[in-house]
């Protein structure tokens, strides 16, 4: 039985080191500890985490809504909260999540609301994936006049 360090096991699983450490502390991953108290993960445990059960039939896969447990997700910004309001109107729906003293509103498809069976009071996680965030401030009152640029001709006269 091969034992891997937590960092090596995280690499094999395709997840972050800190994520795997949290799973270990939560008891979701079985480990062996060295005499020095370091965690080691066996190949069998990695196989258990990566194995996906195949559905009995294609109809069973469609009715269950998926093929298995999500082991890892690329979105790192996960905000846990509870559903404060759900509105569904045709193709799109609005979900308002209460996260601490903040509110997050997401527009998702009506189908997603039905598949997730979202109801007021349910616990939910907002996953934010973005490549760019911009923050700006606006001036109060009229914008100042911007002076015209002077055109320079060569280096003469300096």
N, C-alpha and C positions, 0 to 999 in steps of 0.2 A: 504494500500500500504506500503510494507516494504522498508525501505531505508537502504542501506549498505554503509559502509565506502569504500573508493577507494581501500584500501588494501584487504578488504573482497571480494569486487566485482572482483578484479583481481584474487583472489584465486578461486572463482567460475568459472571464465572464463578460468582459466588455463594459464594465461599470467602474465607477470611481472608487478609490481606496476608502474614502470617508463613508461612502454609501455602504460598502461591505462591512466596515467596522460597526456602523449603526445596526445593520442586520444581525451581526454577531451579538451585540449588546441586547438587542430585542429578543434574542433566542430564535430567530428565523433561520439561522445558519448554524449547523453543528460543527464544532471545532475541537481540536486537541490542544492542550496547553503544554508548553515546554516547561522545564524546571524553572526557567527564568520568568515564566508567566506570559510568554508570547503565544499568540494563537497561530495554529497551523490548520489548513483546510485540506481534506483528503480529496483525491480524484473522484471517489464515489460521491462525495457531497457536491462537487462541481457538476457531475453528471446528473444528480438529482435536481439541481437548480436549473439546468439547461434543458432537461427532457420535457418535451411537450407531448401530452397524450393526444393521439389521433382520434377524432370523433368516430363513433361506430358507423355512421353513414353520412353522406352529404346533407341529408335532411336534418339530422341531429345537429350538424355544425350550424346550419342556418337558424334553427330554432334556439340554440343556446346563445347565439350572438357573438361567438368567438371561438378560438381554438385553445385557449389556455391562459394561464396567469402571466401577466407582463412582469418580466424579471428586471428589466432595466428600461429607462426612458431617457432620451437625449435632453429633454427640457429640464434644466436645473432649477429654475425659479418656480417652486411649488408653494402655493399659498393655500393653507387649509382654513376652511371656514364652514358656515352652514348656509343653506339656501334660505334667503329671506323672501324671495318672490320669484314666481315662474309665470311668464306670459307666453302663450303660444298662439300664433295667428297665421295659419296656412303654412307656407314654406319655411318661415323663420320664427324664432322665438327669442325671448329675452330672459336671462337668468341673472338675478341679483344675489350676489354672495356677500355675506357679512363676515369680514375678516378682522377680528378685534374690534376696534372702533372705526374701521374703514369699510367702505362699500365698493365692491367691484361689480360692474355690469358687463355681461358678455352676450353677444348676439350669436346664436348658434342655430343650426337647422332644427325644424320641428321634429324631424325624424330622430335626431340625436337626443332631444328631450325625452321622447317616448322610449327610446332604447335604454337610456340611463335611468328611466323611471324617476325623474327628478320631481320632488314634491317639496313644498314649504317645510322647513325644519330639518331636512336631510343634511347629513354631513357631505361635503364635497371638497374637491381640490381643484384650484385653478392652476393651470400650467402655462406659464408665459414663456414663449420662445420668440426672441427677437434678435436681429443682428445689429440693430441700431436704435438708440434712444436719444432724443434731442430734448433739451429743456431751454425755454426762452422766457424772457421778461419783456413786457411791452411798456413803453413810456406812457405816463399819464399826461394827457393834454396833447397839443399839436406837436408833430415831429419837427425837430430843428432843421433849418435850412442847411444843406450840404454844399460847401463851397466848391466851385469848379476847380479842376486840377489845372495847374499851370503847365504849359508845355515847355520842355527844356530843349534847347538846340545845342548839342555838342557840349564841350567842357569849357568853352571860352568864357571869360569873365568871372571865373571862380577864384 
